[in-house]
Amino acid sequence: PWLDSFIFNQLGALYDPRYRRFEFNDDLNEEEVKIYLGTYFPRSYAESFLIFDNILSNEKYRLLVTARNELTIFSIGSGTGGDIIGLLASIDKYIPQNIPVSILSLDVNTYALSVQMHIIERYERITDRRIRISQFKERIQGPDTLKKYADNSGMVDFLLFSKIGCELHAKNILKDSNIYTELLTAFKGKISPVGMTALIDVTTKADGIEHMPIILNRGVASFIKANPDYATLLPLSCNEYENKCTIP
C-alpha cells in the first residue's frame, strides 16, 4: 500500500496502457516516465517479487544467502526500478535486516533514474535495512559497455536484466550477437558463489520475426554449453532437461 500511494500521490504516476509507445524506453520524457511508472512499474515489481519470493523461500538457499555480509544487486537497463523494488521486498521478507544491500543501477534515461532514486530512498526510510545505491547513466552500445560495468562492479549476488534485452535486440545494438549470451559472457566470473542472474523479458516478437523467449532460450543454451559450470535454475523444465534438450 505505501508503494502504490507513493508512486501515484507523491510521484504523479499515471495509468495509460499505450504499450506500443513503451516498446522503447530510453527516450521517454518526464510525462511519459510518469505513465510508465503507473502502468508498467507495478508489473515489473510484481514479477520480480514473485520470482525471488519463490527462490528465497527455499530454506537451503536462504541459509547460503544469509551467510553473506552484504548483498549486491546490479540492474542493467533498470528504468524506474520495479525489478529492484520487487527483489528488495522479497529480501525483506526472508533475509535478516542487519544484512545491508548495495544497489548498482545502469540506465540512460535521466527521468527514470531520478524516479528510481526517490523510490529507493523512500524504501530505505520505511525499513530498517541499510541500502547504498550507485546509479550510472549510459547507453548500452554493445558488448564493450557490458564488459566495462562487469569489470568494475565487483562480485554481484543478483544480476537483473529485465525487459531490456528485447529493446537491444530490436535495435540490433549487438548486430548478429545474441544479447543474452553477451550479457552472461560479460559477467562470467562476476556472479558470487550464491548469486544468480534473472533474465526477464516480454513474449512478443521484438523484431517482428522471432519471439523473444526463443531468442532468450537460445542465448542461454549457447552460454551454458560453453560454460558447463553454470546452469539454469528456472524454469524447471530447463533445469531438468538442459543437457538433454536437442533444440534450444
C-alpha positions as protocol buffer text, in pm:
chain_id: "A"
residue {
  index: 1
  type: PRO
  ca { x: 0 y: 0 z: 0 }
}
residue {
  index: 2
  type: TRP
  ca { x: 278 y: 251 z: 78 }
}
residue {
  index: 3
  type: LEU
  ca { x: 435 y: 194 z: -264 }
}
residue {
  index: 4
  type: ASP
  ca { x: 108 y: 238 z: -452 }
}
residue {
  index: 5
  type: SER
  ca { x: 36 y: 557 z: -258 }
}
residue {
  index: 6
  type: PHE
  ca { x: 388 y: 692 z: -306 }
}
residue {
  index: 7
  type: ILE
  ca { x: 413 y: 646 z: -682 }
}
residue {
  index: 8
  type: PHE
  ca { x: 65 y: 783 z: -756 }
}
residue {
  index: 9
  type: ASN
  ca { x: 23 y: 1051 z: -488 }
}
residue {
  index: 10
  type: GLN
  ca { x: 382 y: 1171 z: -448 }
}
residue {
  index: 11
  type: LEU
  ca { x: 550 y: 1096 z: -781 }
}
residue {
  index: 12
  type: GLY
  ca { x: 248 y: 1163 z: -1005 }
}
residue {
  index: 13
  type: ALA
  ca { x: 226 y: 821 z: -1170 }
}
residue {
  index: 14
  type: LEU
  ca { x: -45 y: 779 z: -1437 }
}
residue {
  index: 15
  type: TYR
  ca { x: -216 y: 468 z: -1573 }
}
residue {
  index: 16
  type: ASP
  ca { x: -232 y: 466 z: -1953 }
}
residue {
  index: 17
  type: PRO
  ca { x: -153 y: 131 z: -2124 }
}
residue {
  index: 18
  type: ARG
  ca { x: -26 y: 253 z: -2461 }
}
residue {
  index: 19
  type: TYR
  ca { x: 213 y: -38 z: -2488 }
}
residue {
  index: 20
  type: ARG
  ca { x: 345 y: 37 z: -2837 }
}
residue {
  index: 21
  type: ARG
  ca { x: 493 y: 369 z: -2724 }
}
residue {
  index: 22
  type: PHE
  ca { x: 674 y: 188 z: -2445 }
}
residue {
  index: 23
  type: GLU
  ca { x: 843 y: -75 z: -2658 }
}
residue {
  index: 24
  type: PHE
  ca { x: 1149 y: 152 z: -2631 }
}
residue {
  index: 25
  type: ASN
  ca { x: 1205 y: 344 z: -2308 }
}
residue {
  index: 26
  type: ASP
  ca { x: 1544 y: 510 z: -2342 }
}
residue {
  index: 27
  type: ASP
  ca { x: 1397 y: 836 z: -2479 }
}
residue {
  index: 28
  type: LEU
  ca { x: 1090 y: 879 z: -2257 }
}
residue {
  index: 29
  type: ASN
  ca { x: 1024 y: 1236 z: -2143 }
}
residue {
  index: 30
  type: GLU
  ca { x: 922 y: 1323 z: -1789 }
}
residue {
  index: 31
  type: GLU
  ca { x: 548 y: 1285 z: -1854 }
}
residue {
  index: 32
  type: GLU
  ca { x: 598 y: 951 z: -2029 }
}
residue {
  index: 33
  type: VAL
  ca { x: 808 y: 825 z: -1739 }
}
residue {
  index: 34
  type: LYS
  ca { x: 511 y: 900 z: -1510 }
}
residue {
  index: 35
  type: ILE
  ca { x: 286 y: 695 z: -1739 }
}
residue {
  index: 36
  type: TYR
  ca { x: 538 y: 410 z: -1738 }
}
residue {
  index: 37
  type: LEU
  ca { x: 557 y: 435 z: -1358 }
}
residue {
  index: 38
  type: GLY
  ca { x: 181 y: 398 z: -1316 }
}
residue {
  index: 39
  type: THR
  ca { x: 129 y: 135 z: -1585 }
}
residue {
  index: 40
  type: TYR
  ca { x: 432 y: -92 z: -1610 }
}
residue {
  index: 41
  type: PHE
  ca { x: 635 y: -37 z: -1292 }
}
residue {
  index: 42
  type: PRO
  ca { x: 377 y: -230 z: -1080 }
}
residue {
  index: 43
  type: ARG
  ca { x: 400 y: -526 z: -1319 }
}
residue {
  index: 44
  type: SER
  ca { x: 779 y: -536 z: -1304 }
}
residue {
  index: 45
  type: TYR
  ca { x: 762 y: -508 z: -925 }
}
residue {
  index: 46
  type: ALA
  ca { x: 515 y: -798 z: -900 }
}
residue {
  index: 47
  type: GLU
  ca { x: 708 y: -1022 z: -1142 }
}
residue {
  index: 48
  type: SER
  ca { x: 1038 y: -967 z: -962 }
}
residue {
  index: 49
  type: PHE
  ca { x: 886 y: -1014 z: -618 }
}
residue {
  index: 50
  type: LEU
  ca { x: 712 y: -1340 z: -710 }
}
residue {
  index: 51
  type: ILE
  ca { x: 1021 y: -1487 z: -877 }
}
residue {
  index: 52
  type: PHE
  ca { x: 1250 y: -1415 z: -584 }
}
residue {
  index: 53
  type: ASP
  ca { x: 984 y: -1495 z: -324 }
}
residue {
  index: 54
  type: ASN
  ca { x: 977 y: -1841 z: -476 }
}
residue {
  index: 55
  type: ILE
  ca { x: 1356 y: -1873 z: -474 }
}
residue {
  index: 56
  type: LEU
  ca { x: 1424 y: -1727 z: -129 }
}
residue {
  index: 57
  type: SER
  ca { x: 1152 y: -1943 z: 29 }
}
residue {
  index: 58
  type: ASN
  ca { x: 1391 y: -2235 z: -20 }
}
residue {
  index: 59
  type: GLU
  ca { x: 1550 y: -2280 z: 322 }
}
residue {
  index: 60
  type: LYS
  ca { x: 1880 y: -2426 z: 199 }
}
residue {
  index: 61
  type: TYR
  ca { x: 1937 y: -2144 z: -47 }
}
residue {
  index: 62
  type: ARG
  ca { x: 1827 y: -1884 z: 207 }
}
residue {
  index: 63
  type: LEU
  ca { x: 2090 y: -2006 z: 453 }
}
residue {
  index: 64
  type: LEU
  ca { x: 2360 y: -1953 z: 190 }
}
residue {
  index: 65
  type: VAL
  ca { x: 2238 y: -1600 z: 120 }
}
residue {
  index: 66
  type: THR
  ca { x: 2213 y: -1501 z: 486 }
}
residue {
  index: 67
  type: ALA
  ca { x: 2577 y: -1602 z: 532 }
}
residue {
  index: 68
  type: ARG
  ca { x: 2675 y: -1303 z: 313 }
}
residue {
  index: 69
  type: ASN
  ca { x: 2796 y: -987 z: 489 }
}
residue {
  index: 70
  type: GLU
  ca { x: 2631 y: -773 z: 222 }
}
residue {
  index: 71
  type: LEU
  ca { x: 2409 y: -838 z: -79 }
}
residue {
  index: 72
  type: THR
  ca { x: 2480 y: -669 z: -411 }
}
residue {
  index: 73
  type: ILE
  ca { x: 2215 y: -609 z: -678 }
}
residue {
  index: 74
  type: PHE
  ca { x: 2305 y: -490 z: -1027 }
}
residue {
  index: 75
  type: SER
  ca { x: 2015 y: -394 z: -1255 }
}
residue {
  index: 76
  type: ILE
  ca { x: 2107 y: -346 z: -1623 }
}
residue {
  index: 77
  type: GLY
  ca { x: 1861 y: -117 z: -1801 }
}
residue {
  index: 78
  type: SER
  ca { x: 1694 y: -54 z: -1467 }
}
residue {
  index: 79
  type: GLY
  ca { x: 1447 y: 217 z: -1569 }
}
residue {
  index: 80
  type: THR
  ca { x: 1226 y: 324 z: -1278 }
}
residue {
  index: 81
  type: GLY
  ca { x: 1341 y: 22 z: -1075 }
}
residue {
  index: 82
  type: GLY
  ca { x: 1038 y: -205 z: -1049 }
}
residue {
  index: 83
  type: ASP
  ca { x: 1261 y: -513 z: -1067 }
}
residue {
  index: 84
  type: ILE
  ca { x: 1486 y: -375 z: -791 }
}
residue {
  index: 85
  type: ILE
  ca { x: 1200 y: -291 z: -554 }
}
residue {
  index: 86
  type: GLY
  ca { x: 1039 y: -631 z: -612 }
}
residue {
  index: 87
  type: LEU
  ca { x: 1364 y: -805 z: -520 }
}
residue {
  index: 88
  type: LEU
  ca { x: 1411 y: -581 z: -215 }
}
residue {
  index: 89
  type: ALA
  ca { x: 1061 y: -670 z: -96 }
}
residue {
  index: 90
  type: SER
  ca { x: 1139 y: -1042 z: -117 }
}
residue {
  index: 91
  type: ILE
  ca { x: 1473 y: -987 z: 57 }
}
residue {
  index: 92
  type: ASP
  ca { x: 1296 y: -805 z: 339 }
}
residue {
  index: 93
  type: LYS
  ca { x: 1056 y: -1097 z: 373 }
}
residue {
  index: 94
  type: TYR
  ca { x: 1327 y: -1359 z: 418 }
}
residue {
  index: 95
  type: ILE
  ca { x: 1668 y: -1206 z: 491 }
}
residue {
  index: 96
  type: PRO
  ca { x: 1766 y: -1054 z: 830 }
}
residue {
  index: 97
  type: GLN
  ca { x: 1752 y: -674 z: 849 }
}
residue {
  index: 98
  type: ASN
  ca { x: 2113 y: -645 z: 962 }
}
residue {
  index: 99
  type: ILE
  ca { x: 2244 y: -751 z: 618 }
}
residue {
  index: 100
  type: PRO
  ca { x: 2291 y: -433 z: 409 }
}
residue {
  index: 101
  type: VAL
  ca { x: 2217 y: -413 z: 37 }
}
residue {
  index: 102
  type: SER
  ca { x: 2429 y: -240 z: -225 }
}
residue {
  index: 103
  type: ILE
  ca { x: 2247 y: -148 z: -548 }
}
residue {
  index: 104
  type: LEU
  ca { x: 2414 y: -76 z: -882 }
}
residue {
  index: 105
  type: SER
  ca { x: 2182 y: 66 z: -1145 }
}
residue {
  index: 106
  type: LEU
  ca { x: 2251 y: 131 z: -1514 }
}
residue {
  index: 107
  type: ASP
  ca { x: 2015 y: 321 z: -1744 }
}
residue {
  index: 108
  type: VAL
  ca { x: 2034 y: 604 z: -1998 }
}
residue {
  index: 109
  type: ASN
  ca { x: 1710 y: 785 z: -1906 }
}
residue {
  index: 110
  type: THR
  ca { x: 1762 y: 1072 z: -1660 }
}
residue {
  index: 111
  type: TYR
  ca { x: 1397 y: 1095 z: -1554 }
}
residue {
  index: 112
  type: ALA
  ca { x: 1367 y: 721 z: -1491 }
}
residue {
  index: 113
  type: LEU
  ca { x: 1681 y: 719 z: -1277 }
}
residue {
  index: 114
  type: SER
  ca { x: 1551 y: 1016 z: -1076 }
}
residue {
  index: 115
  type: VAL
  ca { x: 1221 y: 840 z: -1006 }
}
residue {
  index: 116
  type: GLN
  ca { x: 1407 y: 522 z: -915 }
}
residue {
  index: 117
  type: MET
  ca { x: 1622 y: 711 z: -665 }
}
residue {
  index: 118
  type: HIS
  ca { x: 1316 y: 866 z: -499 }
}
residue {
  index: 119
  type: ILE
  ca { x: 1151 y: 525 z: -457 }
}
residue {
  index: 120
  type: ILE
  ca { x: 1462 y: 355 z: -317 }
}
residue {
  index: 121
  type: GLU
  ca { x: 1525 y: 643 z: -75 }
}
residue {
  index: 122
  type: ARG
  ca { x: 1165 y: 617 z: 40 }
}
residue {
  index: 123
  type: TYR
  ca { x: 1201 y: 240 z: 72 }
}
residue {
  index: 124
  type: GLU
  ca { x: 1508 y: 278 z: 289 }
}
residue {
  index: 125
  type: ARG
  ca { x: 1329 y: 524 z: 519 }
}
residue {
  index: 126
  type: ILE
  ca { x: 1041 y: 288 z: 593 }
}
residue {
  index: 127
  type: THR
  ca { x: 1260 y: -17 z: 652 }
}
residue {
  index: 128
  type: ASP
  ca { x: 1545 y: -81 z: 892 }
}
residue {
  index: 129
  type: ARG
  ca { x: 1777 y: -212 z: 623 }
}
residue {
  index: 130
  type: ARG
  ca { x: 2079 y: -7 z: 516 }
}
residue {
  index: 131
  type: ILE
  ca { x: 2080 y: 46 z: 139 }
}
residue {
  index: 132
  type: ARG
  ca { x: 2355 y: 202 z: -70 }
}
residue {
  index: 133
  type: ILE
  ca { x: 2284 y: 289 z: -433 }
}
residue {
  index: 134
  type: SER
  ca { x: 2514 y: 387 z: -719 }
}
residue {
  index: 135
  type: GLN
  ca { x: 2350 y: 495 z: -1044 }
}
residue {
  index: 136
  type: PHE
  ca { x: 2521 y: 502 z: -1383 }
}
residue {
  index: 137
  type: LYS
  ca { x: 2378 y: 695 z: -1679 }
}
residue {
  index: 138
  type: GLU
  ca { x: 2500 y: 546 z: -2005 }
}
residue {
  index: 139
  type: ARG
  ca { x: 2356 y: 392 z: -2319 }
}
residue {
  index: 140
  type: ILE
  ca { x: 2444 y: 29 z: -2387 }
}
residue {
  index: 141
  type: GLN
  ca { x: 2629 y: 42 z: -2719 }
}
residue {
  index: 142
  type: GLY
  ca { x: 2745 y: -317 z: -2736 }
}
residue {
  index: 143
  type: PRO
  ca { x: 2947 y: -588 z: -2558 }
}
residue {
  index: 144
  type: ASP
  ca { x: 3214 y: -335 z: -2457 }
}
residue {
  index: 145
  type: THR
  ca { x: 2962 y: -141 z: -2246 }
}
residue {
  index: 146
  type: LEU
  ca { x: 2854 y: -456 z: -2065 }
}
residue {
  index: 147
  type: LYS
  ca { x: 3213 y: -565 z: -2011 }
}
residue {
  index: 148
  type: LYS
  ca { x: 3310 y: -224 z: -1872 }
}
residue {
  index: 149
  type: TYR
  ca { x: 3048 y: -242 z: -1599 }
}
residue {
  index: 150
  type: ALA
  ca { x: 3110 y: -609 z: -1530 }
}
residue {
  index: 151
  type: ASP
  ca { x: 3482 y: -542 z: -1483 }
}
residue {
  index: 152
  type: ASN
  ca { x: 3413 y: -258 z: -1238 }
}
residue {
  index: 153
  type: SER
  ca { x: 3118 y: -394 z: -1043 }
}
residue {
  index: 154
  type: GLY
  ca { x: 3290 y: -638 z: -810 }
}
residue {
  index: 155
  type: MET
  ca { x: 3101 y: -956 z: -722 }
}
residue {
  index: 156
  type: VAL
  ca { x: 2725 y: -946 z: -780 }
}
residue {
  index: 157
  type: ASP
  ca { x: 2467 y: -1155 z: -595 }
}
residue {
  index: 158
  type: PHE
  ca { x: 2164 y: -1067 z: -807 }
}
residue {
  index: 159
  type: LEU
  ca { x: 2211 y: -952 z: -1167 }
}
residue {
  index: 160
  type: LEU
  ca { x: 1881 y: -823 z: -1307 }
}
residue {
  index: 161
  type: PHE
  ca { x: 1821 y: -795 z: -1680 }
}
residue {
  index: 162
  type: SER
  ca { x: 1451 y: -712 z: -1704 }
}
residue {
  index: 163
  type: LYS
  ca { x: 1285 y: -626 z: -2037 }
}
residue {
  index: 164
  type: ILE
  ca { x: 1592 y: -455 z: -2181 }
}
residue {
  index: 165
  type: GLY
  ca { x: 1704 y: -748 z: -2395 }
}
residue {
  index: 166
  type: CYS
  ca { x: 1405 y: -704 z: -2628 }
}
residue {
  index: 167
  type: GLU
  ca { x: 1492 y: -336 z: -2682 }
}
residue {
  index: 168
  type: LEU
  ca { x: 1857 y: -402 z: -2757 }
}
residue {
  index: 169
  type: HIS
  ca { x: 1767 y: -691 z: -2985 }
}
residue {
  index: 170
  type: ALA
  ca { x: 1506 y: -493 z: -3178 }
}
residue {
  index: 171
  type: LYS
  ca { x: 1752 y: -206 z: -3228 }
}
residue {
  index: 172
  type: ASN
  ca { x: 2020 y: -453 z: -3340 }
}
residue {
  index: 173
  type: ILE
  ca { x: 2263 y: -297 z: -3091 }
}
residue {
  index: 174
  type: LEU
  ca { x: 2478 y: -611 z: -3085 }
}
residue {
  index: 175
  type: LYS
  ca { x: 2450 y: -677 z: -3460 }
}
residue {
  index: 176
  type: ASP
  ca { x: 2443 y: -1054 z: -3511 }
}
residue {
  index: 177
  type: SER
  ca { x: 2526 y: -1145 z: -3150 }
}
residue {
  index: 178
  type: ASN
  ca { x: 2269 y: -1281 z: -2904 }
}
residue {
  index: 179
  type: ILE
  ca { x: 2218 y: -1016 z: -2634 }
}
residue {
  index: 180
  type: TYR
  ca { x: 2165 y: -1274 z: -2359 }
}
residue {
  index: 181
  type: THR
  ca { x: 2479 y: -1467 z: -2448 }
}
residue {
  index: 182
  type: GLU
  ca { x: 2675 y: -1141 z: -2450 }
}
residue {
  index: 183
  type: LEU
  ca { x: 2540 y: -1034 z: -2109 }
}
residue {
  index: 184
  type: LEU
  ca { x: 2613 y: -1370 z: -1946 }
}
residue {
  index: 185
  type: THR
  ca { x: 2958 y: -1380 z: -2103 }
}
residue {
  index: 186
  type: ALA
  ca { x: 3042 y: -1026 z: -1985 }
}
residue {
  index: 187
  type: PHE
  ca { x: 2951 y: -1112 z: -1626 }
}
residue {
  index: 188
  type: LYS
  ca { x: 3103 y: -1460 z: -1625 }
}
residue {
  index: 189
  type: GLY
  ca { x: 3303 y: -1491 z: -1307 }
}
residue {
  index: 190
  type: LYS
  ca { x: 3136 y: -1182 z: -1158 }
}
residue {
  index: 191
  type: ILE
  ca { x: 2838 y: -1361 z: -1004 }
}
residue {
  index: 192
  type: SER
  ca { x: 2902 y: -1460 z: -641 }
}
residue {
  index: 193
  type: PRO
  ca { x: 2902 y: -1830 z: -544 }
}
residue {
  index: 194
  type: VAL
  ca { x: 2545 y: -1794 z: -413 }
}
residue {
  index: 195
  type: GLY
  ca { x: 2437 y: -1545 z: -681 }
}
residue {
  index: 196
  type: MET
  ca { x: 2218 y: -1567 z: -987 }
}
residue {
  index: 197
  type: THR
  ca { x: 2109 y: -1378 z: -1298 }
}
residue {
  index: 198
  type: ALA
  ca { x: 1742 y: -1306 z: -1364 }
}
residue {
  index: 199
  type: LEU
  ca { x: 1662 y: -1273 z: -1735 }
}
residue {
  index: 200
  type: ILE
  ca { x: 1305 y: -1143 z: -1766 }
}
residue {
  index: 201
  type: ASP
  ca { x: 1154 y: -1036 z: -2095 }
}
residue {
  index: 202
  type: VAL
  ca { x: 839 y: -991 z: -2299 }
}
residue {
  index: 203
  type: THR
  ca { x: 684 y: -1270 z: -2507 }
}
residue {
  index: 204
  type: THR
  ca { x: 634 y: -1062 z: -2821 }
}
residue {
  index: 205
  type: LYS
  ca { x: 828 y: -1062 z: -3148 }
}
residue {
  index: 206
  type: ALA
  ca { x: 1054 y: -768 z: -3071 }
}
residue {
  index: 207
  type: ASP
  ca { x: 1189 y: -759 z: -3427 }
}
residue {
  index: 208
  type: GLY
  ca { x: 873 y: -888 z: -3593 }
}
residue {
  index: 209
  type: ILE
  ca { x: 1042 y: -1217 z: -3681 }
}
residue {
  index: 210
  type: GLU
  ca { x: 1105 y: -1434 z: -3378 }
}
residue {
  index: 211
  type: HIS
  ca { x: 953 y: -1446 z: -3029 }
}
residue {
  index: 212
  type: MET
  ca { x: 1181 y: -1318 z: -2752 }
}
residue {
  index: 213
  type: PRO
  ca { x: 1157 y: -1632 z: -2531 }
}
residue {
  index: 214
  type: ILE
  ca { x: 1307 y: -1836 z: -2817 }
}
residue {
  index: 215
  type: ILE
  ca { x: 1591 y: -1586 z: -2860 }
}
residue {
  index: 216
  type: LEU
  ca { x: 1647 y: -1579 z: -2483 }
}
residue {
  index: 217
  type: ASN
  ca { x: 1648 y: -1958 z: -2457 }
}
residue {
  index: 218
  type: ARG
  ca { x: 1892 y: -1991 z: -2746 }
}
residue {
  index: 219
  type: GLY
  ca { x: 2126 y: -1735 z: -2591 }
}
residue {
  index: 220
  type: VAL
  ca { x: 2125 y: -1905 z: -2251 }
}
residue {
  index: 221
  type: ALA
  ca { x: 2173 y: -2250 z: -2405 }
}
residue {
  index: 222
  type: SER
  ca { x: 2470 y: -2124 z: -2606 }
}
residue {
  index: 223
  type: PHE
  ca { x: 2633 y: -1975 z: -2297 }
}
residue {
  index: 224
  type: ILE
  ca { x: 2580 y: -2282 z: -2079 }
}
residue {
  index: 225
  type: LYS
  ca { x: 2711 y: -2514 z: -2349 }
}
residue {
  index: 226
  type: ALA
  ca { x: 3034 y: -2312 z: -2349 }
}
residue {
  index: 227
  type: ASN
  ca { x: 3037 y: -2273 z: -1968 }
}
residue {
  index: 228
  type: PRO
  ca { x: 2926 y: -2601 z: -1803 }
}
residue {
  index: 229
  type: ASP
  ca { x: 2990 y: -2461 z: -1454 }
}
residue {
  index: 230
  type: TYR
  ca { x: 2669 y: -2260 z: -1497 }
}
residue {
  index: 231
  type: ALA
  ca { x: 2313 y: -2393 z: -1509 }
}
residue {
  index: 232
  type: THR
  ca { x: 1952 y: -2278 z: -1534 }
}
residue {
  index: 233
  type: LEU
  ca { x: 1756 y: -2275 z: -1210 }
}
residue {
  index: 234
  type: LEU
  ca { x: 1419 y: -2169 z: -1351 }
}
residue {
  index: 235
  type: PRO
  ca { x: 1212 y: -2262 z: -1546 }
}
residue {
  index: 236
  type: LEU
  ca { x: 1214 y: -2612 z: -1402 }
}
residue {
  index: 237
  type: SER
  ca { x: 1185 y: -2773 z: -1746 }
}
residue {
  index: 238
  type: CYS
  ca { x: 1520 y: -2620 z: -1845 }
}
residue {
  index: 239
  type: ASN
  ca { x: 1669 y: -2712 z: -1508 }
}
residue {
  index: 240
  type: GLU
  ca { x: 1569 y: -3076 z: -1562 }
}
residue {
  index: 241
  type: TYR
  ca { x: 1635 y: -3119 z: -1934 }
}
residue {
  index: 242
  type: GLU
  ca { x: 1902 y: -2860 z: -2006 }
}
residue {
  index: 243
  type: ASN
  ca { x: 2169 y: -3113 z: -2103 }
}
residue {
  index: 244
  type: LYS
  ca { x: 1925 y: -3335 z: -2289 }
}
residue {
  index: 245
  type: CYS
  ca { x: 1745 y: -3077 z: -2500 }
}
residue {
  index: 246
  type: THR
  ca { x: 1845 y: -3105 z: -2865 }
}
residue {
  index: 247
  type: ILE
  ca { x: 1652 y: -2799 z: -2986 }
}
residue {
  index: 248
  type: PRO
  ca { x: 1744 y: -2487 z: -2781 }
}
